[in-house]
């Protein structure tokens, strides 16, 4: 039996934000195939099929990477740099979803090739609505190159 490809890779170390994001996607029927990694090193292993994910096929890319910046082990900017610097993953859409309002993080993210930069709202309802809008756009409206994932 082959696994269906993951649609969203959620790179987030905050368990509360993970739980809320998963709940919003499920409630709005946006995707059933989300994979969560809790640090930047695990994200890179997943995306480049190394370590615990060595058996995964690199061609089975997610439709979207939701990337926090403030991560343990390897920070989000380093993950973004590796993703956008490799021809196998360069076209993968990446949305930074972070609590950082720092101008240098915003500027550096776009310099490295991020597709979208969103500051996490602190308010529960606003956070839920933001995640819902991200899912609607990337899962239903966005047209990736090549006619699909």
C-alpha positions as CSV (number, residue, x, y, z in Angstrom):
1,X,0.0,0.0,0.0
2,X,1.4,3.4,-1.0
3,X,0.9,6.5,1.1
4,X,-0.9,9.4,-0.3
5,X,1.4,12.5,-0.7
6,X,1.2,15.0,2.1
7,X,-0.5,18.2,1.0
8,X,0.8,20.5,3.8
9,X,4.1,20.3,5.8
10,X,3.6,22.2,9.0
11,X,6.9,23.2,10.6
12,X,5.9,24.4,14.1
13,X,7.3,23.8,17.5
14,X,4.5,25.3,19.5
15,X,2.0,22.5,20.4
16,X,-0.9,25.0,20.9
17,X,-0.4,26.4,17.4
18,X,-0.1,23.0,15.9
19,X,-3.3,21.8,17.5
20,X,-5.2,24.9,16.5
21,X,-3.9,24.8,12.9
22,X,-4.9,21.2,12.5
23,X,-8.3,21.8,14.0
24,X,-9.0,24.7,11.6
25,X,-7.9,22.7,8.5
26,X,-10.1,19.8,9.6
27,X,-13.1,21.9,10.5
28,X,-13.0,23.7,7.1
29,X,-12.3,20.4,5.1
30,X,-9.2,22.0,3.6
31,X,-6.9,19.0,3.7
32,X,-6.7,15.6,5.4
33,X,-3.0,15.1,4.6
34,X,-0.9,17.3,6.9
35,X,2.5,16.2,8.3
36,X,3.8,18.0,11.3
37,X,7.5,18.4,12.2
38,X,8.6,20.2,15.3
39,X,12.0,21.6,14.4
40,X,14.0,22.8,11.4
41,X,16.3,19.7,11.3
42,X,13.3,17.4,11.1
43,X,11.8,19.6,8.3
44,X,15.0,19.3,6.3
45,X,15.1,15.5,6.8
46,X,11.5,15.3,5.6
47,X,11.9,17.5,2.6
48,X,15.2,16.0,1.5
49,X,14.4,12.4,2.4
50,X,17.2,11.8,4.9
51,X,17.4,10.4,8.4
52,X,14.0,9.2,9.7
53,X,12.5,10.0,6.3
54,X,15.1,8.3,4.1
55,X,12.5,5.9,2.6
56,X,10.2,8.8,1.5
57,X,10.2,9.7,-2.2
58,X,11.5,13.3,-2.8
59,X,9.1,13.6,-5.7
60,X,6.2,13.4,-3.3
61,X,6.4,17.0,-2.4
62,X,3.7,18.8,-0.3
63,X,1.6,21.4,-2.0
64,X,2.6,23.9,0.8
65,X,5.1,24.4,3.6
66,X,3.9,26.4,6.5
67,X,7.1,27.5,8.2
68,X,7.6,29.0,11.6
69,X,10.9,31.0,11.9
70,X,11.8,30.6,15.6
71,X,12.5,26.8,15.6
72,X,14.8,24.6,17.6
73,X,17.9,23.0,16.0
74,X,17.7,24.7,12.7
75,X,15.9,28.0,12.4
76,X,13.2,28.7,9.8
77,X,15.4,31.1,7.7
78,X,18.0,28.3,7.3
79,X,15.2,25.9,6.3
80,X,14.0,28.4,3.8
81,X,17.5,29.0,2.4
82,X,18.0,25.2,1.8
83,X,14.6,24.8,0.2
84,X,14.8,27.7,-2.2
85,X,18.5,26.9,-2.9
86,X,17.9,23.4,-4.2
87,X,16.4,22.9,-7.7
88,X,14.3,19.9,-6.4
89,X,12.4,22.0,-3.9
90,X,12.8,25.6,-5.2
91,X,9.3,25.8,-6.7
92,X,7.7,24.5,-3.5
93,X,5.4,27.2,-2.0
94,X,6.5,28.3,1.4
95,X,4.4,30.5,3.7
96,X,6.1,31.8,6.8
97,X,3.7,31.8,9.7
98,X,5.5,33.4,12.6
99,X,5.2,35.5,15.6
100,X,8.2,37.6,14.5
101,X,7.4,41.2,13.5
102,X,11.1,41.9,13.0
103,X,11.7,43.8,9.7
104,X,15.0,41.9,9.2
105,X,13.1,38.5,9.3
106,X,10.6,39.8,6.8
107,X,13.2,41.2,4.5
108,X,15.4,38.1,4.7
109,X,12.5,35.8,4.1
110,X,11.6,37.5,0.9
111,X,15.3,37.7,-0.1
112,X,15.5,33.9,0.3
113,X,12.4,33.4,-1.9
114,X,9.4,33.0,0.5
115,X,6.0,33.1,-1.2
116,X,4.2,34.7,1.7
117,X,5.0,36.1,5.1
118,X,2.2,36.2,7.7
119,X,2.5,37.3,11.4
120,X,0.5,35.0,13.6
121,X,-2.3,36.9,15.3
122,X,-2.3,36.6,19.1
123,X,-6.1,36.5,19.2
124,X,-7.5,32.9,19.0
125,X,-10.3,33.7,16.5
126,X,-8.0,35.9,14.3
127,X,-5.4,33.1,14.3
128,X,-8.1,30.5,13.2
129,X,-9.3,32.8,10.5
130,X,-5.8,33.5,9.2
131,X,-5.1,29.7,9.0
132,X,-8.4,29.2,7.2
133,X,-7.6,31.8,4.6
134,X,-4.1,30.4,4.1
135,X,-5.6,27.0,3.5
136,X,-8.3,28.3,1.1
137,X,-5.8,30.1,-1.0
138,X,-3.0,27.5,-1.2
139,X,-5.2,24.3,-1.4
140,X,-8.1,25.6,-3.5
141,X,-7.2,28.8,-5.4
142,X,-3.4,28.6,-6.1
143,X,-2.4,27.0,-9.4
144,X,1.0,25.3,-9.1
145,X,3.2,24.8,-12.2
146,X,2.8,21.6,-14.1
147,X,-1.0,21.4,-13.4
148,X,-0.6,19.9,-9.9
149,X,1.6,18.9,-7.1
